[in-house]
């Protein structure tokens, strides 16, 4: 069984920063790509950023230049550094892990609230 857990969410003022963590543990052979998604109230879940096992990164246009995704393969941990946060970044952020065998695991989510 594989567990995926996010942490690091919280309340921050506009312009502030947060760093989210996603850790995968359990019977996981190897992690392929890891992605961050978010879901705001009343909206569909949307993709935010992804990183491959080789370190290649991609970002949604809405966060490009403000968010940075990184990983430590040995620790099966991925981080999302979020800078210059805006009101519209408020959402529950989810981590999605895809193993090299194609299995997909989601975390339970962590709340990020940007408010003055």
C-alpha positions, 0 to 999 in steps of 0.5 A: 500500500502506498501513502501520499501526504501533503503538508505546508498549507496555511493562511498567508497574505497576498504577496507572501510565500508558502512551501508545500511538501508531498511525501510518498511512502509504503510499497512504492517501487519508484516514483515516476512523475509527481504533480500538484493540482488544486481545487478552489471552492465551486471549481474543478480541480486543475493542474498546477505543476509537474516534475518527472523523475529526471527533474523536468518541470512544467507549469500552468501559465497561471503560476509560471514564474511564481511557483517552483516544483522540485524533488528529492528522489531518494526521499520520494518527496516533492516540494512546491515553493509558492511565491507572490501568492494571489487571492486566486491561489486560494484552494486545496492543493493535492499531490498526485504521484504516478509510479513508473509502472503507471499506478496513480496515488493522490494525497488528501490535500492541504488548504492554502488560503491567501487573504489580507 
